[in-house]
Amino acid sequence: MFKQFLNQVDGSQVYLITSLGIFLLFFIMVAALLLVMKKDKIKYMSELPLKDDIQ
């Protein structure tokens, strides 16, 4: 059924490649943000759900 849908839609490859590109761009941006983020902030954010006293 999915192949029939792709064959009926003109330019379906454009939609597939665009959605893959958007996903990869988002994934790379999140990975870069995590690599740049300071380790202290990551530790602080990971402990937030467990602490009652937030400063």
PDB file of N, CA, C and O in Angstrom, chain B, residues numbered from 101:
ATOM      1  N   MET B 101       0.816  -1.187   0.000  1.00  0.00           N
ATOM      2  CA  MET B 101       0.000   0.000   0.000  1.00  0.00           C
ATOM      3  C   MET B 101       0.864   1.258   0.000  1.00  0.00           C
ATOM      4  O   MET B 101       0.571   2.215  -0.716  1.00  0.00           O
ATOM      5  N   PHE B 102       1.920   1.257   0.796  1.00  0.00           N
ATOM      6  CA  PHE B 102       2.790   2.433   0.863  1.00  0.00           C
ATOM      7  C   PHE B 102       3.486   2.679  -0.470  1.00  0.00           C
ATOM      8  O   PHE B 102       3.652   3.828  -0.881  1.00  0.00           O
ATOM      9  N   LYS B 103       3.894   1.607  -1.148  1.00  0.00           N
ATOM     10  CA  LYS B 103       4.545   1.768  -2.450  1.00  0.00           C
ATOM     11  C   LYS B 103       3.573   2.332  -3.479  1.00  0.00           C
ATOM     12  O   LYS B 103       3.963   3.140  -4.321  1.00  0.00           O
ATOM     13  N   GLN B 104       2.320   1.915  -3.421  1.00  0.00           N
ATOM     14  CA  GLN B 104       1.319   2.454  -4.344  1.00  0.00           C
ATOM     15  C   GLN B 104       1.115   3.943  -4.097  1.00  0.00           C
ATOM     16  O   GLN B 104       0.976   4.722  -5.040  1.00  0.00           O
ATOM     17  N   PHE B 105       1.097   4.334  -2.836  1.00  0.00           N
ATOM     18  CA  PHE B 105       0.947   5.750  -2.502  1.00  0.00           C
ATOM     19  C   PHE B 105       2.118   6.553  -3.046  1.00  0.00           C
ATOM     20  O   PHE B 105       1.923   7.633  -3.603  1.00  0.00           O
ATOM     21  N   LEU B 106       3.335   6.036  -2.891  1.00  0.00           N
ATOM     22  CA  LEU B 106       4.512   6.751  -3.384  1.00  0.00           C
ATOM     23  C   LEU B 106       4.517   6.843  -4.901  1.00  0.00           C
ATOM     24  O   LEU B 106       4.955   7.850  -5.457  1.00  0.00           O
ATOM     25  N   ASN B 107       4.044   5.824  -5.565  1.00  0.00           N
ATOM     26  CA  ASN B 107       4.010   5.848  -7.029  1.00  0.00           C
ATOM     27  C   ASN B 107       2.965   6.826  -7.562  1.00  0.00           C
ATOM     28  O   ASN B 107       3.141   7.378  -8.648  1.00  0.00           O
ATOM     29  N   GLN B 108       1.890   7.048  -6.826  1.00  0.00           N
ATOM     30  CA  GLN B 108       0.831   7.940  -7.283  1.00  0.00           C
ATOM     31  C   GLN B 108       1.160   9.410  -7.045  1.00  0.00           C
ATOM     32  O   GLN B 108       0.642  10.275  -7.751  1.00  0.00           O
ATOM     33  N   VAL B 109       1.996   9.704  -6.081  1.00  0.00           N
ATOM     34  CA  VAL B 109       2.314  11.091  -5.747  1.00  0.00           C
ATOM     35  C   VAL B 109       3.503  11.535  -6.589  1.00  0.00           C
ATOM     36  O   VAL B 109       4.565  10.913  -6.561  1.00  0.00           O
ATOM     37  N   ASP B 110       3.312  12.622  -7.340  1.00  0.00           N
ATOM     38  CA  ASP B 110       4.413  13.156  -8.136  1.00  0.00           C
ATOM     39  C   ASP B 110       5.409  13.859  -7.224  1.00  0.00           C
ATOM     40  O   ASP B 110       5.017  14.628  -6.347  1.00  0.00           O
ATOM     41  N   GLY B 111       6.683  13.598  -7.427  1.00  0.00           N
ATOM     42  CA  GLY B 111       7.718  14.245  -6.631  1.00  0.00           C
ATOM     43  C   GLY B 111       7.797  13.721  -5.213  1.00  0.00           C
ATOM     44  O   GLY B 111       8.234  14.441  -4.315  1.00  0.00           O
ATOM     45  N   SER B 112       7.385  12.485  -4.991  1.00  0.00           N
ATOM     46  CA  SER B 112       7.384  11.949  -3.631  1.00  0.00           C
ATOM     47  C   SER B 112       8.801  11.817  -3.079  1.00  0.00           C
ATOM     48  O   SER B 112       9.004  11.868  -1.866  1.00  0.00           O
ATOM     49  N   GLN B 113       9.774  11.649  -3.962  1.00  0.00           N
ATOM     50  CA  GLN B 113      11.154  11.549  -3.501  1.00  0.00           C
ATOM     51  C   GLN B 113      11.605  12.840  -2.831  1.00  0.00           C
ATOM     52  O   GLN B 113      12.402  12.815  -1.894  1.00  0.00           O
ATOM     53  N   VAL B 114      11.097  13.957  -3.310  1.00  0.00           N
ATOM     54  CA  VAL B 114      11.455  15.249  -2.721  1.00  0.00           C
ATOM     55  C   VAL B 114      10.978  15.308  -1.280  1.00  0.00           C
ATOM     56  O   VAL B 114      11.710  15.767  -0.403  1.00  0.00           O
ATOM     57  N   TYR B 115       9.754  14.847  -1.024  1.00  0.00           N
ATOM     58  CA  TYR B 115       9.214  14.861   0.335  1.00  0.00           C
ATOM     59  C   TYR B 115      10.014  13.937   1.251  1.00  0.00           C
ATOM     60  O   TYR B 115      10.297  14.284   2.398  1.00  0.00           O
ATOM     61  N   LEU B 116      10.370  12.776   0.747  1.00  0.00           N
ATOM     62  CA  LEU B 116      11.129  11.828   1.562  1.00  0.00           C
ATOM     63  C   LEU B 116      12.511  12.374   1.906  1.00  0.00           C
ATOM     64  O   LEU B 116      12.948  12.290   3.054  1.00  0.00           O
ATOM     65  N   ILE B 117      13.192  12.927   0.921  1.00  0.00           N
ATOM     66  CA  ILE B 117      14.532  13.460   1.148  1.00  0.00           C
ATOM     67  C   ILE B 117      14.474  14.684   2.060  1.00  0.00           C
ATOM     68  O   ILE B 117      15.344  14.865   2.912  1.00  0.00           O
ATOM     69  N   THR B 118      13.454  15.522   1.885  1.00  0.00           N
ATOM     70  CA  THR B 118      13.307  16.701   2.734  1.00  0.00           C
ATOM     71  C   THR B 118      13.057  16.305   4.183  1.00  0.00           C
ATOM     72  O   THR B 118      13.661  16.879   5.088  1.00  0.00           O
ATOM     73  N   SER B 119      12.194  15.352   4.414  1.00  0.00           N
ATOM     74  CA  SER B 119      11.911  14.930   5.785  1.00  0.00           C
ATOM     75  C   SER B 119      13.137  14.279   6.419  1.00  0.00           C
ATOM     76  O   SER B 119      13.401  14.482   7.604  1.00  0.00           O
ATOM     77  N   LEU B 120      13.879  13.508   5.653  1.00  0.00           N
ATOM     78  CA  LEU B 120      15.110  12.924   6.173  1.00  0.00           C
ATOM     79  C   LEU B 120      16.129  14.005   6.497  1.00  0.00           C
ATOM     80  O   LEU B 120      16.805  13.933   7.524  1.00  0.00           O
ATOM     81  N   GLY B 121      16.245  14.994   5.642  1.00  0.00           N
ATOM     82  CA  GLY B 121      17.175  16.100   5.879  1.00  0.00           C
ATOM     83  C   GLY B 121      16.819  16.891   7.125  1.00  0.00           C
ATOM     84  O   GLY B 121      17.701  17.260   7.901  1.00  0.00           O
ATOM     85  N   ILE B 122      15.531  17.153   7.323  1.00  0.00           N
ATOM     86  CA  ILE B 122      15.100  17.884   8.520  1.00  0.00           C
ATOM     87  C   ILE B 122      15.401  17.074   9.772  1.00  0.00           C
ATOM     88  O   ILE B 122      15.874  17.627  10.766  1.00  0.00           O
ATOM     89  N   PHE B 123      15.133  15.775   9.738  1.00  0.00           N
ATOM     90  CA  PHE B 123      15.424  14.919  10.887  1.00  0.00           C
ATOM     91  C   PHE B 123      16.914  14.905  11.196  1.00  0.00           C
ATOM     92  O   PHE B 123      17.306  15.047  12.354  1.00  0.00           O
ATOM     93  N   LEU B 124      17.747  14.736  10.177  1.00  0.00           N
ATOM     94  CA  LEU B 124      19.190  14.698  10.401  1.00  0.00           C
ATOM     95  C   LEU B 124      19.715  16.036  10.908  1.00  0.00           C
ATOM     96  O   LEU B 124      20.579  16.065  11.785  1.00  0.00           O
ATOM     97  N   LEU B 125      19.211  17.131  10.375  1.00  0.00           N
ATOM     98  CA  LEU B 125      19.622  18.452  10.830  1.00  0.00           C
ATOM     99  C   LEU B 125      19.272  18.648  12.301  1.00  0.00           C
ATOM    100  O   LEU B 125      20.096  19.142  13.070  1.00  0.00           O
ATOM    101  N   PHE B 126      18.068  18.270  12.700  1.00  0.00           N
ATOM    102  CA  PHE B 126      17.653  18.382  14.095  1.00  0.00           C
ATOM    103  C   PHE B 126      18.528  17.510  14.992  1.00  0.00           C
ATOM    104  O   PHE B 126      18.968  17.957  16.051  1.00  0.00           O
ATOM    105  N   PHE B 127      18.783  16.268  14.576  1.00  0.00           N
ATOM    106  CA  PHE B 127      19.597  15.346  15.364  1.00  0.00           C
ATOM    107  C   PHE B 127      21.018  15.876  15.528  1.00  0.00           C
ATOM    108  O   PHE B 127      21.576  15.798  16.622  1.00  0.00           O
ATOM    109  N   ILE B 128      21.607  16.407  14.477  1.00  0.00           N
ATOM    110  CA  ILE B 128      22.966  16.952  14.537  1.00  0.00           C
ATOM    111  C   ILE B 128      23.012  18.188  15.426  1.00  0.00           C
ATOM    112  O   ILE B 128      23.970  18.377  16.176  1.00  0.00           O
ATOM    113  N   MET B 129      21.982  19.034  15.351  1.00  0.00           N
ATOM    114  CA  MET B 129      21.955  20.230  16.196  1.00  0.00           C
ATOM    115  C   MET B 129      21.856  19.865  17.677  1.00  0.00           C
ATOM    116  O   MET B 129      22.525  20.482  18.506  1.00  0.00           O
ATOM    117  N   VAL B 130      21.044  18.887  18.018  1.00  0.00           N
ATOM    118  CA  VAL B 130      20.920  18.455  19.413  1.00  0.00           C
ATOM    119  C   VAL B 130      22.227  17.829  19.890  1.00  0.00           C
ATOM    120  O   VAL B 130      22.655  18.080  21.017  1.00  0.00           O
ATOM    121  N   ALA B 131      22.859  17.027  19.056  1.00  0.00           N
ATOM    122  CA  ALA B 131      24.135  16.414  19.426  1.00  0.00           C
ATOM    123  C   ALA B 131      25.209  17.477  19.633  1.00  0.00           C
ATOM    124  O   ALA B 131      25.998  17.377  20.573  1.00  0.00           O
ATOM    125  N   ALA B 132      25.255  18.486  18.776  1.00  0.00           N
ATOM    126  CA  ALA B 132      26.232  19.565  18.925  1.00  0.00           C
ATOM    127  C   ALA B 132      25.969  20.354  20.199  1.00  0.00           C
ATOM    128  O   ALA B 132      26.906  20.734  20.901  1.00  0.00           O
ATOM    129  N   LEU B 133      24.704  20.600  20.501  1.00  0.00           N
ATOM    130  CA  LEU B 133      24.358  21.319  21.725  1.00  0.00           C
ATOM    131  C   LEU B 133      24.813  20.545  22.955  1.00  0.00           C
ATOM    132  O   LEU B 133      25.327  21.135  23.905  1.00  0.00           O
ATOM    133  N   LEU B 134      24.629  19.244  22.944  1.00  0.00           N
ATOM    134  CA  LEU B 134      25.055  18.435  24.084  1.00  0.00           C
ATOM    135  C   LEU B 134      26.571  18.393  24.217  1.00  0.00           C
ATOM    136  O   LEU B 134      27.091  18.356  25.332  1.00  0.00           O
ATOM    137  N   LEU B 135      27.279  18.398  23.107  1.00  0.00           N
ATOM    138  CA  LEU B 135      28.735  18.379  23.173  1.00  0.00           C
ATOM    139  C   LEU B 135      29.301  19.700  23.679  1.00  0.00           C
ATOM    140  O   LEU B 135      30.342  19.718  24.336  1.00  0.00           O
ATOM    141  N   VAL B 136      28.627  20.801  23.379  1.00  0.00           N
ATOM    142  CA  VAL B 136      29.108  22.123  23.776  1.00  0.00           C
ATOM    143  C   VAL B 136      28.707  22.454  25.217  1.00  0.00           C
ATOM    144  O   VAL B 136      29.384  23.233  25.888  1.00  0.00           O
ATOM    145  N   MET B 137      27.620  21.871  25.683  1.00  0.00           N
ATOM    146  CA  MET B 137      27.088  22.193  27.004  1.00  0.00           C
ATOM    147  C   MET B 137      28.076  21.786  28.099  1.00  0.00           C
ATOM    148  O   MET B 137      28.731  20.747  28.011  1.00  0.00           O
ATOM    149  N   LYS B 138      28.168  22.626  29.127  1.00  0.00           N
ATOM    150  CA  LYS B 138      29.077  22.341  30.238  1.00  0.00           C
ATOM    151  C   LYS B 138      28.569  21.144  31.031  1.00  0.00           C
ATOM    152  O   LYS B 138      27.364  20.930  31.166  1.00  0.00           O
ATOM    153  N   LYS B 139      29.515  20.370  31.550  1.00  0.00           N
ATOM    154  CA  LYS B 139      29.169  19.158  32.289  1.00  0.00           C
ATOM    155  C   LYS B 139      28.409  19.480  33.569  1.00  0.00           C
ATOM    156  O   LYS B 139      27.550  18.705  33.989  1.00  0.00           O
ATOM    157  N   ASP B 140      28.717  20.624  34.199  1.00  0.00           N
ATOM    158  CA  ASP B 140      28.008  21.007  35.421  1.00  0.00           C
ATOM    159  C   ASP B 140      26.527  21.246  35.144  1.00  0.00           C
ATOM    160  O   ASP B 140      25.672  20.859  35.940  1.00  0.00           O
ATOM    161  N   LYS B 141      26.229  21.876  34.030  1.00  0.00           N
ATOM    162  CA  LYS B 141      24.827  22.143  33.679  1.00  0.00           C
ATOM    163  C   LYS B 141      24.093  20.844  33.371  1.00  0.00           C
ATOM    164  O   LYS B 141      22.927  20.690  33.735  1.00  0.00           O
ATOM    165  N   ILE B 142      24.761  19.913  32.709  1.00  0.00           N
ATOM    166  CA  ILE B 142      24.140  18.619  32.413  1.00  0.00           C
ATOM    167  C   ILE B 142      23.834  17.880  33.714  1.00  0.00           C
ATOM    168  O   ILE B 142      22.767  17.285  33.859  1.00  0.00           O
ATOM    169  N   LYS B 143      24.773  17.921  34.656  1.00  0.00           N
ATOM    170  CA  LYS B 143      24.562  17.263  35.949  1.00  0.00           C
ATOM    171  C   LYS B 143      23.419  17.932  36.700  1.00  0.00           C
ATOM    172  O   LYS B 143      22.577  17.250  37.284  1.00  0.00           O
ATOM    173  N   TYR B 144      23.382  19.269  36.689  1.00  0.00           N
ATOM    174  CA  TYR B 144      22.311  20.008  37.365  1.00  0.00           C
ATOM    175  C   TYR B 144      20.950  19.650  36.771  1.00  0.00           C
ATOM    176  O   TYR B 144      19.991  19.417  37.506  1.00  0.00           O
ATOM    177  N   MET B 145      20.869  19.607  35.460  1.00  0.00           N
ATOM    178  CA  MET B 145      19.598  19.302  34.804  1.00  0.00           C
ATOM    179  C   MET B 145      19.173  17.850  35.045  1.00  0.00           C
ATOM    180  O   MET B 145      17.979  17.562  35.122  1.00  0.00           O
ATOM    181  N   SER B 146      20.130  16.946  35.164  1.00  0.00           N
ATOM    182  CA  SER B 146      19.778  15.545  35.394  1.00  0.00           C
ATOM    183  C   SER B 146      19.268  15.314  36.809  1.00  0.00           C
ATOM    184  O   SER B 146      18.519  14.367  37.052  1.00  0.00           O
ATOM    185  N   GLU B 147      19.667  16.176  37.751  1.00  0.00           N
ATOM    186  CA  GLU B 147      19.225  16.029  39.139  1.00  0.00           C
ATOM    187  C   GLU B 147      17.955  16.816  39.444  1.00  0.00           C
ATOM    188  O   GLU B 147      17.415  16.682  40.542  1.00  0.00           O
ATOM    189  N   LEU B 148      17.461  17.626  38.521  1.00  0.00           N
ATOM    190  CA  LEU B 148      16.281  18.454  38.776  1.00  0.00           C
ATOM    191  C   LEU B 148      15.048  17.658  39.221  1.00  0.00           C
ATOM    192  O   LEU B 148      14.390  18.064  40.179  1.00  0.00           O
ATOM    193  N   PRO B 149      14.714  16.561  38.576  1.00  0.00           N
ATOM    194  CA  PRO B 149      13.498  15.857  39.010  1.00  0.00           C
ATOM    195  C   PRO B 149      13.616  15.257  40.408  1.00  0.00           C
ATOM    196  O   PRO B 149      12.603  14.950  41.037  1.00  0.00           O
ATOM    197  N   LEU B 150      14.834  15.089  40.893  1.00  0.00           N
ATOM    198  CA  LEU B 150      15.031  14.416  42.172  1.00  0.00           C
ATOM    199  C   LEU B 150      15.126  15.380  43.346  1.00  0.00           C
ATOM    200  O   LEU B 150      14.923  14.972  44.490  1.00  0.00           O
ATOM    201  N   LYS B 151      15.427  16.640  43.094  1.00  0.00           N
ATOM    202  CA  LYS B 151      15.618  17.607  44.170  1.00  0.00           C
ATOM    203  C   LYS B 151      14.319  18.341  44.471  1.00  0.00           C
ATOM    204  O   LYS B 151      13.537  18.659  43.575  1.00  0.00           O
ATOM    205  N   ASP B 152      14.110  18.603  45.768  1.00  0.00           N
ATOM    206  CA  ASP B 152      12.950  19.388  46.179  1.00  0.00           C
ATOM    207  C   ASP B 152      13.286  20.865  46.280  1.00  0.00           C
ATOM    208  O   ASP B 152      12.427  21.715  46.045  1.00  0.00           O
ATOM    209  N   ASP B 153      14.530  21.179  46.628  1.00  0.00           N
ATOM    210  CA  ASP B 153      14.933  22.580  46.798  1.00  0.00           C
ATOM    211  C   ASP B 153      15.717  23.049  45.581  1.00  0.00           C
ATOM    212  O   ASP B 153      16.880  22.690  45.400  1.00  0.00           O
ATOM    213  N   ILE B 154      15.071  23.848  44.760  1.00  0.00           N
ATOM    214  CA  ILE B 154      15.710  24.391  43.562  1.00  0.00           C
ATOM    215  C   ILE B 154      16.111  25.823  43.862  1.00  0.00           C
ATOM    216  O   ILE B 154      15.296  26.622  44.323  1.00  0.00           O
ATOM    217  N   GLN B 155      17.357  26.141  43.601  1.00  0.00           N
ATOM    218  CA  GLN B 155      17.864  27.484  43.902  1.00  0.00           C
ATOM    219  C   GLN B 155      17.774  28.356  42.694  1.00  0.00           C
ATOM    220  O   GLN B 155      18.153  29.526  42.746  1.00  0.00           O
TER     221      GLN B 155
END
